[in-house]
Amino acid sequence: MIGKKIFGIACVLAVLLCVPSVDAFKCYACIGTAECSDPFTKSTDLESTQTNCMACLKTKTNGVVVRACSSAALGSNKCEKANGVEACICESELCNGSINLAFSTTMLLGATLVVFLKV
């Protein structure tokens, strides 16, 4: 009987460990200033004071860059361009501080591991 209980607890713990974390994180926040434009110099002065960031955003319209925090998770790491506007979204700590957000750290790490495993 104890064996079945331990197995059940182990199964529940295994499932919980596989659930992705939904902790909030920080994003850079600035609108159209020289410090906000590309190339971007990361600075703690530009970190959002918002505590419920679930996604970081970066938009660029006619050379004007806006970096912001979203309190809603909006999807995976991606960038899209349409009608002269580039919009990027990412979901990790301070991820909207790069020029191109199309690749997540996880994706980059995975690709690196594949290359090393084939060698």
C-alpha positions in Angstrom: 0.0 0.0 0.0 2.8 2.4 0.8 4.5 1.6 -2.5 1.4 2.8 -4.4 1.2 6.1 -2.4 4.9 6.8 -3.0 4.5 6.1 -6.7 1.5 8.4 -6.9 3.3 11.2 -5.1 6.3 10.7 -7.4 4.0 10.9 -10.5 2.5 14.2 -9.2 5.9 15.7 -8.5 7.1 14.7 -12.0 4.1 16.4 -13.6 4.6 19.5 -11.6 8.3 19.7 -12.6 7.3 19.6 -16.2 4.9 22.6 -16.0 6.6 25.7 -17.2 7.1 28.5 -14.8 4.9 31.6 -15.1 6.9 33.9 -12.9 6.9 37.5 -13.9 10.2 39.1 -15.0 11.7 42.5 -15.9 11.7 44.2 -19.3 13.4 47.4 -20.6 11.0 50.3 -20.8 11.6 53.4 -22.9 9.9 55.4 -25.6 11.8 57.0 -28.5 14.7 58.4 -26.6 18.3 58.2 -27.8 19.0 55.6 -25.0 16.1 53.5 -26.4 17.2 53.4 -30.1 19.3 50.7 -31.8 22.1 49.9 -31.1 20.8 49.6 -27.6 23.1 49.9 -24.5 21.6 47.9 -21.7 21.1 50.0 -18.5 19.5 49.4 -15.2 18.0 52.9 -15.5 15.8 51.6 -18.3 14.5 48.5 -16.6 10.8 48.6 -16.1 9.5 49.2 -12.6 6.4 47.1 -13.4 6.3 43.9 -11.4 3.9 41.8 -13.5 5.7 41.5 -16.8 4.7 38.3 -18.7 6.2 39.4 -22.0 8.6 42.1 -23.3 7.9 44.1 -26.4 9.9 46.1 -28.8 8.5 48.1 -31.7 10.3 50.2 -34.3 8.4 52.7 -36.5 10.2 55.1 -38.8 13.3 54.7 -36.6 11.5 55.3 -33.4 12.0 52.4 -30.9 9.7 51.6 -28.1 10.5 49.0 -25.5 7.9 47.9 -23.0 6.4 45.4 -20.6 3.2 43.5 -21.2 1.2 42.1 -18.2 -0.2 39.4 -20.6 1.7 36.6 -22.1 1.3 37.2 -25.8 2.9 34.2 -27.4 6.4 32.9 -28.2 9.5 34.7 -29.1 9.0 36.3 -32.6 9.3 39.4 -34.7 7.0 40.5 -37.5 7.2 43.4 -40.0 4.2 45.0 -41.7 3.6 48.5 -43.2 6.9 49.9 -42.0 6.5 48.7 -38.4 8.6 46.0 -36.8 7.1 44.4 -33.7 8.9 41.9 -31.5 7.8 39.9 -28.5 9.8 37.7 -26.1 9.2 36.0 -22.8 12.3 36.1 -20.7 14.2 38.5 -18.3 15.2 41.7 -20.1 14.9 40.1 -23.5 13.8 43.2 -25.3 17.3 44.7 -25.1 18.7 43.2 -28.3 18.3 44.4 -31.9 16.8 41.2 -33.1 14.5 39.2 -30.7 13.6 36.4 -33.1 15.8 33.8 -31.4 15.3 32.9 -27.8 18.1 31.8 -25.6 16.6 28.3 -25.4 16.5 28.0 -29.1 20.1 29.2 -29.4 21.3 26.8 -26.7 19.4 23.9 -28.4 21.0 24.6 -31.7 24.4 24.8 -30.1 23.9 21.4 -28.4 22.8 19.8 -31.7 26.0 21.1 -33.4 28.2 19.7 -30.6 26.4 16.4 -30.5 27.0 15.9 -34.2 30.7 16.5 -33.9 
